[in-house]
Amino acid sequence: MNKTTLRARTDEDWARELTSEQFRVLRGKGTEPAFSGAYWDEHAPGTYRCAGCGAALFRSDAKFDSRSGWPSFFAPAEPGVVEEETDRSLFMRRTEVHCTACGGHLGHLFDDGPRPTGMRYCINSAALVHEPTDGEPSDLP
């Protein structure tokens, strides 16, 4: 499915394909509680894909333990697979991160990450599906 088709989908379309938690996070801009998601402590090599559309977003070699309780990455899998938007909710100013392909909310971006980028993509596990390097998805939605 192309980007235009994915972004034209209705909430009803997404609700039929996602779990309630995936829908709350990806479409409702929700945040899962720290240390509660499936991938905050995942160490297996592989690719982290968008739970909404399957786009490859992050790779395990860019994942690090931020001690924040959410999966954290210092860079996306490829340039342009995530997009940023200013988030002014909760009386804060943060940078929200979305899947470029489907527009799903992934999490937030902070400038307190490790080298080489210094960035921390703090991502909700519910927004991701981990595909181990052997090619078998660990938990398809």
C-alpha positions in Angstrom: 0.0 0.0 0.0 1.4 3.4 -0.8 1.7 6.4 1.5 -1.3 8.2 0.1 -3.5 5.2 0.5 -2.3 4.5 4.0 -2.8 8.1 5.1 -6.4 8.1 3.6 -7.5 5.3 5.9 -10.2 6.1 8.5 -10.0 5.4 12.2 -12.5 2.6 11.6 -10.1 1.0 9.1 -7.2 1.2 11.5 -9.3 0.0 14.4 -10.1 -3.2 12.5 -6.4 -4.0 11.9 -4.7 -2.9 15.1 -5.0 -4.1 18.7 -6.7 -1.6 21.0 -3.3 -0.6 22.5 -1.7 -0.2 19.0 -4.6 2.0 18.0 -4.4 4.1 21.1 -0.7 4.7 20.6 -0.4 4.9 16.8 -3.6 6.7 15.9 -4.5 8.4 19.3 -0.9 9.6 20.1 -1.0 7.7 23.3 2.0 6.6 25.4 2.4 3.3 27.1 3.6 3.2 30.7 7.4 3.0 31.2 8.8 -0.5 31.5 5.5 -2.0 30.3 6.1 -2.6 26.6 7.4 -5.7 24.9 10.6 -4.2 23.6 12.1 -1.9 26.2 14.4 -4.7 27.2 14.6 -6.6 23.9 18.2 -7.5 22.8 17.7 -9.8 19.9 19.1 -8.5 16.6 16.7 -7.5 13.9 14.5 -4.8 12.5 11.8 -2.9 14.2 8.9 -2.3 11.9 5.8 0.0 12.2 3.0 -2.0 13.7 0.6 -0.1 11.5 2.1 -0.5 8.0 5.2 -2.7 8.3 7.7 0.0 7.3 11.2 -0.7 8.5 11.8 2.1 11.1 14.8 1.1 13.4 17.5 -1.5 13.5 18.7 -3.3 16.6 22.3 -2.1 16.0 21.0 1.5 16.8 19.1 0.4 19.9 20.5 1.3 23.3 19.5 1.1 27.0 18.4 4.6 27.9 17.0 3.4 31.2 13.8 5.3 30.3 11.6 2.2 30.1 10.9 2.6 26.4 12.8 1.2 23.4 15.4 3.8 22.5 17.4 4.2 19.3 20.0 6.7 18.2 19.0 6.7 14.6 16.2 5.5 12.2 16.9 2.6 9.9 17.1 4.9 6.9 16.8 8.6 6.3 13.2 9.7 5.8 11.4 6.7 7.4 10.3 8.8 10.4 9.1 12.4 10.4 9.0 14.9 13.2 6.4 17.3 14.5 6.4 19.8 17.4 4.2 18.5 20.3 3.0 21.2 22.7 0.8 19.0 24.8 1.0 18.7 28.6 2.5 22.2 28.9 5.8 21.0 27.3 7.5 21.4 24.0 8.7 18.1 22.6 9.4 16.6 19.2 6.9 13.9 18.3 8.0 11.2 15.9 5.7 9.6 13.2 6.0 6.8 10.6 6.4 8.6 7.3 4.5 5.9 5.4 1.3 5.8 7.5 1.5 8.8 9.8 1.3 6.6 13.0 2.6 8.2 16.2 5.7 6.4 17.4 7.0 8.3 20.4 9.3 11.3 20.9 12.8 12.5 20.0 15.2 13.9 22.5 18.8 15.2 22.2 20.2 13.2 25.1 21.2 10.1 23.3 24.6 8.4 22.7 27.1 8.9 19.9 27.3 9.0 17.0 24.1 11.1 16.7 23.4 12.3 20.3 19.7 11.6 19.6 17.3 9.4 21.5 14.2 8.2 19.6 12.1 7.1 22.5 9.5 4.8 20.9 6.4 3.0 22.2 6.6 -0.8 21.9 3.0 -0.8 20.8 4.0 1.1 17.7 6.6 -1.6 16.7 6.9 -5.2 15.6 10.3 -6.7 16.0 11.5 -8.8 13.1 14.5 -10.9 14.1 17.4 -11.1 11.7 16.3 -14.7 10.8 13.3 -13.0 9.0 10.6 -14.4 11.2 8.4 -11.7 12.9 8.4 -12.2 16.7 4.8 -11.0 17.2 2.7 -9.9 14.3 -0.3 -7.7 15.2 
